[in-house]
Amino acid sequence: METNRIIRKPELFKLIGVSDTTIWRWEKDGLFPKRVALGPNSSGWLESEVAAWFETKAIERSA
């Protein structure tokens, strides 16, 4: 069984280097993967979805 790790905000910020507001806007506009609710006050992103987003950005850059 393949596991899919959850990335929390601090790690996400280190990976993509943009603000929380920017991430929220991108999610709202469908430009970034939606966060996964982990509880009433916590959320995260699936590592595989963030990696796929990076791949798409790399392909767009190369086109």
PDB file with SEQRES, HELIX, SHEET and CRYST1 records, atoms N, CA, C and O in Angstrom:
SEQRES   1 A   63  MET GLU THR ASN ARG ILE ILE ARG LYS PRO GLU LEU PHE          
SEQRES   2 A   63  LYS LEU ILE GLY VAL SER ASP THR THR ILE TRP ARG TRP          
SEQRES   3 A   63  GLU LYS ASP GLY LEU PHE PRO LYS ARG VAL ALA LEU GLY          
SEQRES   4 A   63  PRO ASN SER SER GLY TRP LEU GLU SER GLU VAL ALA ALA          
SEQRES   5 A   63  TRP PHE GLU THR LYS ALA ILE GLU ARG SER ALA                  
HELIX    1 AA1 LYS A    9  ILE A   16  1                                   8    
HELIX    2 AA2 ASP A   20  LYS A   28  1                                   9    
HELIX    3 AA3 GLU A   47  SER A   62  1                                  16    
SHEET    1 AA1 3 ILE A   6  ILE A   7  0                                        
SHEET    2 AA1 3 SER A  42  LEU A  46 -1                                        
SHEET    3 AA1 3 VAL A  36  GLY A  39 -1                                        
CRYST1    1.000    1.000    1.000  90.00  90.00  90.00 P 1           1          
ATOM      1  N   MET A   1       0.836  -1.186   0.000  1.00  0.00           N  
ATOM      2  CA  MET A   1       0.000   0.000   0.000  1.00  0.00           C  
ATOM      3  C   MET A   1       0.876   1.242   0.000  1.00  0.00           C  
ATOM      4  O   MET A   1       1.776   1.372   0.830  1.00  0.00           O  
ATOM      5  N   GLU A   2       0.619   2.148  -0.920  1.00  0.00           N  
ATOM      6  CA  GLU A   2       1.372   3.394  -1.003  1.00  0.00           C  
ATOM      7  C   GLU A   2       0.781   4.406  -0.034  1.00  0.00           C  
ATOM      8  O   GLU A   2      -0.432   4.610   0.001  1.00  0.00           O  
ATOM      9  N   THR A   3       1.650   5.041   0.756  1.00  0.00           N  
ATOM     10  CA  THR A   3       1.170   6.069   1.671  1.00  0.00           C  
ATOM     11  C   THR A   3       1.380   7.434   1.049  1.00  0.00           C  
ATOM     12  O   THR A   3       2.263   7.626   0.212  1.00  0.00           O  
ATOM     13  N   ASN A   4       0.557   8.378   1.470  1.00  0.00           N  
ATOM     14  CA  ASN A   4       0.657   9.735   0.967  1.00  0.00           C  
ATOM     15  C   ASN A   4       0.810  10.665   2.160  1.00  0.00           C  
ATOM     16  O   ASN A   4      -0.124  10.878   2.933  1.00  0.00           O  
ATOM     17  N   ARG A   5       1.994  11.204   2.286  1.00  0.00           N  
ATOM     18  CA  ARG A   5       2.336  12.051   3.424  1.00  0.00           C  
ATOM     19  C   ARG A   5       1.608  13.392   3.354  1.00  0.00           C  
ATOM     20  O   ARG A   5       1.366  13.922   2.270  1.00  0.00           O  
ATOM     21  N   ILE A   6       1.266  13.929   4.515  1.00  0.00           N  
ATOM     22  CA  ILE A   6       0.643  15.247   4.612  1.00  0.00           C  
ATOM     23  C   ILE A   6       1.730  16.278   4.878  1.00  0.00           C  
ATOM     24  O   ILE A   6       2.576  16.092   5.753  1.00  0.00           O  
ATOM     25  N   ILE A   7       1.701  17.354   4.121  1.00  0.00           N  
ATOM     26  CA  ILE A   7       2.619  18.475   4.320  1.00  0.00           C  
ATOM     27  C   ILE A   7       1.858  19.564   5.068  1.00  0.00           C  
ATOM     28  O   ILE A   7       0.779  19.975   4.643  1.00  0.00           O  
ATOM     29  N   ARG A   8       2.411  20.025   6.167  1.00  0.00           N  
ATOM     30  CA  ARG A   8       1.803  21.105   6.937  1.00  0.00           C  
ATOM     31  C   ARG A   8       2.367  22.448   6.462  1.00  0.00           C  
ATOM     32  O   ARG A   8       3.343  22.478   5.712  1.00  0.00           O  
ATOM     33  N   LYS A   9       1.767  23.540   6.888  1.00  0.00           N  
ATOM     34  CA  LYS A   9       2.129  24.875   6.408  1.00  0.00           C  
ATOM     35  C   LYS A   9       3.620  25.208   6.492  1.00  0.00           C  
ATOM     36  O   LYS A   9       4.181  25.660   5.493  1.00  0.00           O  
ATOM     37  N   PRO A  10       4.285  25.009   7.621  1.00  0.00           N  
ATOM     38  CA  PRO A  10       5.704  25.396   7.666  1.00  0.00           C  
ATOM     39  C   PRO A  10       6.542  24.725   6.570  1.00  0.00           C  
ATOM     40  O   PRO A  10       7.393  25.364   5.950  1.00  0.00           O  
ATOM     41  N   GLU A  11       6.294  23.444   6.341  1.00  0.00           N  
ATOM     42  CA  GLU A  11       7.049  22.734   5.294  1.00  0.00           C  
ATOM     43  C   GLU A  11       6.657  23.230   3.909  1.00  0.00           C  
ATOM     44  O   GLU A  11       7.512  23.390   3.038  1.00  0.00           O  
ATOM     45  N   LEU A  12       5.363  23.474   3.704  1.00  0.00           N  
ATOM     46  CA  LEU A  12       4.893  23.984   2.411  1.00  0.00           C  
ATOM     47  C   LEU A  12       5.528  25.332   2.108  1.00  0.00           C  
ATOM     48  O   LEU A  12       5.968  25.573   0.984  1.00  0.00           O  
ATOM     49  N   PHE A  13       5.579  26.216   3.104  1.00  0.00           N  
ATOM     50  CA  PHE A  13       6.180  27.538   2.902  1.00  0.00           C  
ATOM     51  C   PHE A  13       7.644  27.415   2.498  1.00  0.00           C  
ATOM     52  O   PHE A  13       8.113  28.163   1.640  1.00  0.00           O  
ATOM     53  N   LYS A  14       8.372  26.480   3.105  1.00  0.00           N  
ATOM     54  CA  LYS A  14       9.775  26.265   2.738  1.00  0.00           C  
ATOM     55  C   LYS A  14       9.896  25.755   1.305  1.00  0.00           C  
ATOM     56  O   LYS A  14      10.830  26.117   0.589  1.00  0.00           O  
ATOM     57  N   LEU A  15       8.950  24.915   0.889  1.00  0.00           N  
ATOM     58  CA  LEU A  15       9.010  24.332  -0.454  1.00  0.00           C  
ATOM     59  C   LEU A  15       8.709  25.336  -1.558  1.00  0.00           C  
ATOM     60  O   LEU A  15       9.412  25.382  -2.567  1.00  0.00           O  
ATOM     61  N   ILE A  16       7.658  26.147  -1.367  1.00  0.00           N  
ATOM     62  CA  ILE A  16       7.240  27.004  -2.475  1.00  0.00           C  
ATOM     63  C   ILE A  16       7.543  28.480  -2.278  1.00  0.00           C  
ATOM     64  O   ILE A  16       7.525  29.240  -3.246  1.00  0.00           O  
ATOM     65  N   GLY A  17       7.820  28.908  -1.051  1.00  0.00           N  
ATOM     66  CA  GLY A  17       8.285  30.270  -0.813  1.00  0.00           C  
ATOM     67  C   GLY A  17       7.282  31.374  -1.098  1.00  0.00           C  
ATOM     68  O   GLY A  17       7.675  32.467  -1.506  1.00  0.00           O  
ATOM     69  N   VAL A  18       6.007  31.118  -0.895  1.00  0.00           N  
ATOM     70  CA  VAL A  18       5.000  32.171  -1.040  1.00  0.00           C  
ATOM     71  C   VAL A  18       4.197  32.260   0.263  1.00  0.00           C  
ATOM     72  O   VAL A  18       4.277  31.375   1.115  1.00  0.00           O  
ATOM     73  N   SER A  19       3.433  33.329   0.401  1.00  0.00           N  
ATOM     74  CA  SER A  19       2.700  33.560   1.645  1.00  0.00           C  
ATOM     75  C   SER A  19       1.448  32.703   1.751  1.00  0.00           C  
ATOM     76  O   SER A  19       0.983  32.112   0.776  1.00  0.00           O  
ATOM     77  N   ASP A  20       0.924  32.656   2.958  1.00  0.00           N  
ATOM     78  CA  ASP A  20      -0.328  31.950   3.227  1.00  0.00           C  
ATOM     79  C   ASP A  20      -1.464  32.530   2.389  1.00  0.00           C  
ATOM     80  O   ASP A  20      -2.297  31.787   1.870  1.00  0.00           O  
ATOM     81  N   THR A  21      -1.500  33.851   2.258  1.00  0.00           N  
ATOM     82  CA  THR A  21      -2.549  34.505   1.468  1.00  0.00           C  
ATOM     83  C   THR A  21      -2.467  34.098   0.000  1.00  0.00           C  
ATOM     84  O   THR A  21      -3.494  33.861  -0.637  1.00  0.00           O  
ATOM     85  N   THR A  22      -1.269  34.017  -0.531  1.00  0.00           N  
ATOM     86  CA  THR A  22      -1.093  33.606  -1.928  1.00  0.00           C  
ATOM     87  C   THR A  22      -1.570  32.178  -2.129  1.00  0.00           C  
ATOM     88  O   THR A  22      -2.258  31.883  -3.106  1.00  0.00           O  
ATOM     89  N   ILE A  23      -1.211  31.297  -1.218  1.00  0.00           N  
ATOM     90  CA  ILE A  23      -1.657  29.901  -1.307  1.00  0.00           C  
ATOM     91  C   ILE A  23      -3.181  29.849  -1.274  1.00  0.00           C  
ATOM     92  O   ILE A  23      -3.803  29.156  -2.079  1.00  0.00           O  
ATOM     93  N   TRP A  24      -3.774  30.577  -0.346  1.00  0.00           N  
ATOM     94  CA  TRP A  24      -5.238  30.611  -0.229  1.00  0.00           C  
ATOM     95  C   TRP A  24      -5.871  31.092  -1.534  1.00  0.00           C  
ATOM     96  O   TRP A  24      -6.845  30.497  -1.995  1.00  0.00           O  
ATOM     97  N   ARG A  25      -5.340  32.156  -2.137  1.00  0.00           N  
ATOM     98  CA  ARG A  25      -5.877  32.671  -3.410  1.00  0.00           C  
ATOM     99  C   ARG A  25      -5.741  31.635  -4.523  1.00  0.00           C  
ATOM    100  O   ARG A  25      -6.677  31.410  -5.290  1.00  0.00           O  
ATOM    101  N   TRP A  26      -4.579  31.012  -4.602  1.00  0.00           N  
ATOM    102  CA  TRP A  26      -4.364  29.994  -5.630  1.00  0.00           C  
ATOM    103  C   TRP A  26      -5.344  28.843  -5.464  1.00  0.00           C  
ATOM    104  O   TRP A  26      -5.902  28.359  -6.449  1.00  0.00           O  
ATOM    105  N   GLU A  27      -5.562  28.398  -4.231  1.00  0.00           N  
ATOM    106  CA  GLU A  27      -6.532  27.327  -3.965  1.00  0.00           C  
ATOM    107  C   GLU A  27      -7.929  27.765  -4.420  1.00  0.00           C  
ATOM    108  O   GLU A  27      -8.628  27.022  -5.108  1.00  0.00           O  
ATOM    109  N   LYS A  28      -8.318  28.956  -4.035  1.00  0.00           N  
ATOM    110  CA  LYS A  28      -9.639  29.489  -4.365  1.00  0.00           C  
ATOM    111  C   LYS A  28      -9.840  29.554  -5.881  1.00  0.00           C  
ATOM    112  O   LYS A  28     -10.932  29.282  -6.380  1.00  0.00           O  
ATOM    113  N   ASP A  29      -8.780  29.917  -6.609  1.00  0.00           N  
ATOM    114  CA  ASP A  29      -8.844  30.048  -8.065  1.00  0.00           C  
ATOM    115  C   ASP A  29      -8.573  28.736  -8.799  1.00  0.00           C  
ATOM    116  O   ASP A  29      -8.578  28.706 -10.030  1.00  0.00           O  
ATOM    117  N   GLY A  30      -8.336  27.651  -8.057  1.00  0.00           N  
ATOM    118  CA  GLY A  30      -8.079  26.352  -8.678  1.00  0.00           C  
ATOM    119  C   GLY A  30      -6.678  26.213  -9.247  1.00  0.00           C  
ATOM    120  O   GLY A  30      -6.438  25.359 -10.100  1.00  0.00           O  
ATOM    121  N   LEU A  31      -5.742  27.050  -8.780  1.00  0.00           N  
ATOM    122  CA  LEU A  31      -4.377  27.027  -9.298  1.00  0.00           C  
ATOM    123  C   LEU A  31      -3.406  26.232  -8.432  1.00  0.00           C  
ATOM    124  O   LEU A  31      -2.245  26.049  -8.799  1.00  0.00           O  
ATOM    125  N   PHE A  32      -3.885  25.760  -7.283  1.00  0.00           N  
ATOM    126  CA  PHE A  32      -3.047  25.008  -6.352  1.00  0.00           C  
ATOM    127  C   PHE A  32      -3.922  23.955  -5.695  1.00  0.00           C  
ATOM    128  O   PHE A  32      -5.121  24.177  -5.522  1.00  0.00           O  
ATOM    129  N   PRO A  33      -3.352  22.809  -5.323  1.00  0.00           N  
ATOM    130  CA  PRO A  33      -4.159  21.758  -4.685  1.00  0.00           C  
ATOM    131  C   PRO A  33      -4.861  22.260  -3.419  1.00  0.00           C  
ATOM    132  O   PRO A  33      -4.312  23.053  -2.654  1.00  0.00           O  
ATOM    133  N   LYS A  34      -6.062  21.784  -3.228  1.00  0.00           N  
ATOM    134  CA  LYS A  34      -6.840  22.140  -2.036  1.00  0.00           C  
ATOM    135  C   LYS A  34      -6.253  21.461  -0.809  1.00  0.00           C  
ATOM    136  O   LYS A  34      -5.752  20.339  -0.882  1.00  0.00           O  
ATOM    137  N   ARG A  35      -6.322  22.146   0.302  1.00  0.00           N  
ATOM    138  CA  ARG A  35      -5.853  21.558   1.559  1.00  0.00           C  
ATOM    139  C   ARG A  35      -6.829  20.507   2.052  1.00  0.00           C  
ATOM    140  O   ARG A  35      -8.011  20.525   1.709  1.00  0.00           O  
ATOM    141  N   VAL A  36      -6.320  19.596   2.857  1.00  0.00           N  
ATOM    142  CA  VAL A  36      -7.102  18.510   3.444  1.00  0.00           C  
ATOM    143  C   VAL A  36      -7.342  18.850   4.909  1.00  0.00           C  
ATOM    144  O   VAL A  36      -6.394  19.098   5.655  1.00  0.00           O  
ATOM    145  N   ALA A  37      -8.608  18.862   5.323  1.00  0.00           N  
ATOM    146  CA  ALA A  37      -8.929  19.115   6.726  1.00  0.00           C  
ATOM    147  C   ALA A  37      -8.518  17.907   7.559  1.00  0.00           C  
ATOM    148  O   ALA A  37      -8.912  16.778   7.266  1.00  0.00           O  
ATOM    149  N   LEU A  38      -7.727  18.152   8.595  1.00  0.00           N  
ATOM    150  CA  LEU A  38      -7.264  17.089   9.469  1.00  0.00           C  
ATOM    151  C   LEU A  38      -8.014  17.097  10.796  1.00  0.00           C  
ATOM    152  O   LEU A  38      -8.010  16.112  11.534  1.00  0.00           O  
ATOM    153  N   GLY A  39      -8.637  18.194  11.077  1.00  0.00           N  
ATOM    154  CA  GLY A  39      -9.389  18.372  12.314  1.00  0.00           C  
ATOM    155  C   GLY A  39     -10.025  19.748  12.282  1.00  0.00           C  
ATOM    156  O   GLY A  39      -9.921  20.446  11.274  1.00  0.00           O  
ATOM    157  N   PRO A  40     -10.675  20.153  13.349  1.00  0.00           N  
ATOM    158  CA  PRO A  40     -11.362  21.446  13.331  1.00  0.00           C  
ATOM    159  C   PRO A  40     -10.423  22.640  13.143  1.00  0.00           C  
ATOM    160  O   PRO A  40     -10.837  23.669  12.608  1.00  0.00           O  
ATOM    161  N   ASN A  41      -9.172  22.517  13.573  1.00  0.00           N  
ATOM    162  CA  ASN A  41      -8.235  23.643  13.482  1.00  0.00           C  
ATOM    163  C   ASN A  41      -6.913  23.286  12.807  1.00  0.00           C  
ATOM    164  O   ASN A  41      -5.914  23.977  13.007  1.00  0.00           O  
ATOM    165  N   SER A  42      -6.895  22.234  12.026  1.00  0.00           N  
ATOM    166  CA  SER A  42      -5.650  21.866  11.354  1.00  0.00           C  
ATOM    167  C   SER A  42      -5.933  21.345   9.959  1.00  0.00           C  
ATOM    168  O   SER A  42      -6.972  20.746   9.681  1.00  0.00           O  
ATOM    169  N   SER A  43      -4.960  21.600   9.093  1.00  0.00           N  
ATOM    170  CA  SER A  43      -5.081  21.141   7.719  1.00  0.00           C  
ATOM    171  C   SER A  43      -3.688  20.925   7.150  1.00  0.00           C  
ATOM    172  O   SER A  43      -2.689  21.307   7.760  1.00  0.00           O  
ATOM    173  N   GLY A  44      -3.633  20.316   5.987  1.00  0.00           N  
ATOM    174  CA  GLY A  44      -2.371  20.070   5.316  1.00  0.00           C  
ATOM    175  C   GLY A  44      -2.639  19.775   3.849  1.00  0.00           C  
ATOM    176  O   GLY A  44      -3.786  19.804   3.401  1.00  0.00           O  
ATOM    177  N   TRP A  45      -1.582  19.494   3.107  1.00  0.00           N  
ATOM    178  CA  TRP A  45      -1.693  19.202   1.686  1.00  0.00           C  
ATOM    179  C   TRP A  45      -1.072  17.842   1.419  1.00  0.00           C  
ATOM    180  O   TRP A  45      -0.091  17.462   2.059  1.00  0.00           O  
ATOM    181  N   LEU A  46      -1.638  17.120   0.487  1.00  0.00           N  
ATOM    182  CA  LEU A  46      -1.063  15.832   0.104  1.00  0.00           C  
ATOM    183  C   LEU A  46       0.239  16.076  -0.650  1.00  0.00           C  
ATOM    184  O   LEU A  46       0.282  16.848  -1.608  1.00  0.00           O  
ATOM    185  N   GLU A  47       1.280  15.418  -0.211  1.00  0.00           N  
ATOM    186  CA  GLU A  47       2.600  15.595  -0.814  1.00  0.00           C  
ATOM    187  C   GLU A  47       2.568  15.285  -2.316  1.00  0.00           C  
ATOM    188  O   GLU A  47       3.211  15.976  -3.106  1.00  0.00           O  
ATOM    189  N   SER A  48       1.828  14.257  -2.705  1.00  0.00           N  
ATOM    190  CA  SER A  48       1.763  13.876  -4.121  1.00  0.00           C  
ATOM    191  C   SER A  48       1.110  14.962  -4.978  1.00  0.00           C  
ATOM    192  O   SER A  48       1.519  15.182  -6.118  1.00  0.00           O  
ATOM    193  N   GLU A  49       0.103  15.638  -4.438  1.00  0.00           N  
ATOM    194  CA  GLU A  49      -0.562  16.714  -5.188  1.00  0.00           C  
ATOM    195  C   GLU A  49       0.343  17.935  -5.334  1.00  0.00           C  
ATOM    196  O   GLU A  49       0.353  18.586  -6.379  1.00  0.00           O  
ATOM    197  N   VAL A  50       1.097  18.239  -4.289  1.00  0.00           N  
ATOM    198  CA  VAL A  50       2.040  19.358  -4.368  1.00  0.00           C  
ATOM    199  C   VAL A  50       3.148  19.024  -5.371  1.00  0.00           C  
ATOM    200  O   VAL A  50       3.559  19.887  -6.147  1.00  0.00           O  
ATOM    201  N   ALA A  51       3.631  17.787  -5.360  1.00  0.00           N  
ATOM    202  CA  ALA A  51       4.660  17.363  -6.316  1.00  0.00           C  
ATOM    203  C   ALA A  51       4.136  17.448  -7.743  1.00  0.00           C  
ATOM    204  O   ALA A  51       4.862  17.872  -8.642  1.00  0.00           O  
ATOM    205  N   ALA A  52       2.878  17.049  -7.964  1.00  0.00           N  
ATOM    206  CA  ALA A  52       2.282  17.137  -9.296  1.00  0.00           C  
ATOM    207  C   ALA A  52       2.162  18.600  -9.726  1.00  0.00           C  
ATOM    208  O   ALA A  52       2.353  18.915 -10.901  1.00  0.00           O  
ATOM    209  N   TRP A  53       1.849  19.493  -8.790  1.00  0.00           N  
ATOM    210  CA  TRP A  53       1.774  20.922  -9.087  1.00  0.00           C  
ATOM    211  C   TRP A  53       3.140  21.430  -9.550  1.00  0.00           C  
ATOM    212  O   TRP A  53       3.232  22.180 -10.522  1.00  0.00           O  
ATOM    213  N   PHE A  54       4.220  21.009  -8.837  1.00  0.00           N  
ATOM    214  CA  PHE A  54       5.576  21.381  -9.238  1.00  0.00           C  
ATOM    215  C   PHE A  54       5.888  20.878 -10.643  1.00  0.00           C  
ATOM    216  O   PHE A  54       6.467  21.607 -11.449  1.00  0.00           O  
ATOM    217  N   GLU A  55       5.512  19.644 -10.939  1.00  0.00           N  
ATOM    218  CA  GLU A  55       5.750  19.071 -12.269  1.00  0.00           C  
ATOM    219  C   GLU A  55       5.050  19.890 -13.352  1.00  0.00           C  
ATOM    220  O   GLU A  55       5.630  20.162 -14.403  1.00  0.00           O  
ATOM    221  N   THR A  56       3.811  20.279 -13.092  1.00  0.00           N  
ATOM    222  CA  THR A  56       3.065  21.095 -14.048  1.00  0.00           C  
ATOM    223  C   THR A  56       3.767  22.417 -14.287  1.00  0.00           C  
ATOM    224  O   THR A  56       3.872  22.864 -15.429  1.00  0.00           O  
ATOM    225  N   LYS A  57       4.248  23.047 -13.230  1.00  0.00           N  
ATOM    226  CA  LYS A  57       4.970  24.316 -13.352  1.00  0.00           C  
ATOM    227  C   LYS A  57       6.238  24.138 -14.190  1.00  0.00           C  
ATOM    228  O   LYS A  57       6.563  24.998 -15.008  1.00  0.00           O  
ATOM    229  N   ALA A  58       6.943  23.047 -13.997  1.00  0.00           N  
ATOM    230  CA  ALA A  58       8.161  22.790 -14.770  1.00  0.00           C  
ATOM    231  C   ALA A  58       7.841  22.583 -16.235  1.00  0.00           C  
ATOM    232  O   ALA A  58       8.571  23.063 -17.102  1.00  0.00           O  
ATOM    233  N   ILE A  59       6.757  21.875 -16.524  1.00  0.00           N  
ATOM    234  CA  ILE A  59       6.351  21.648 -17.910  1.00  0.00           C  
ATOM    235  C   ILE A  59       5.937  22.958 -18.568  1.00  0.00           C  
ATOM    236  O   ILE A  59       6.299  23.218 -19.716  1.00  0.00           O  
ATOM    237  N   GLU A  60       5.181  23.785 -17.847  1.00  0.00           N  
ATOM    238  CA  GLU A  60       4.767  25.086 -18.375  1.00  0.00           C  
ATOM    239  C   GLU A  60       5.977  25.960 -18.682  1.00  0.00           C  
ATOM    240  O   GLU A  60       5.994  26.677 -19.683  1.00  0.00           O  
ATOM    241  N   ARG A  61       6.977  25.901 -17.829  1.00  0.00           N  
ATOM    242  CA  ARG A  61       8.196  26.699 -18.032  1.00  0.00           C  
ATOM    243  C   ARG A  61       8.923  26.255 -19.288  1.00  0.00           C  
ATOM    244  O   ARG A  61       9.476  27.079 -20.016  1.00  0.00           O  
ATOM    245  N   SER A  62       8.922  24.966 -19.540  1.00  0.00           N  
ATOM    246  CA  SER A  62       9.651  24.416 -20.688  1.00  0.00           C  
ATOM    247  C   SER A  62       8.915  24.633 -22.010  1.00  0.00           C  
ATOM    248  O   SER A  62       9.528  24.593 -23.076  1.00  0.00           O  
ATOM    249  N   ALA A  63       7.617  24.859 -21.941  1.00  0.00           N  
ATOM    250  CA  ALA A  63       6.815  24.996 -23.171  1.00  0.00           C  
ATOM    251  C   ALA A  63       7.046  26.322 -23.858  1.00  0.00           C  
ATOM    252  O   ALA A  63       6.449  26.590 -24.901  1.00  0.00           O  
TER     253      ALA A  63                                                      
END                                                                             
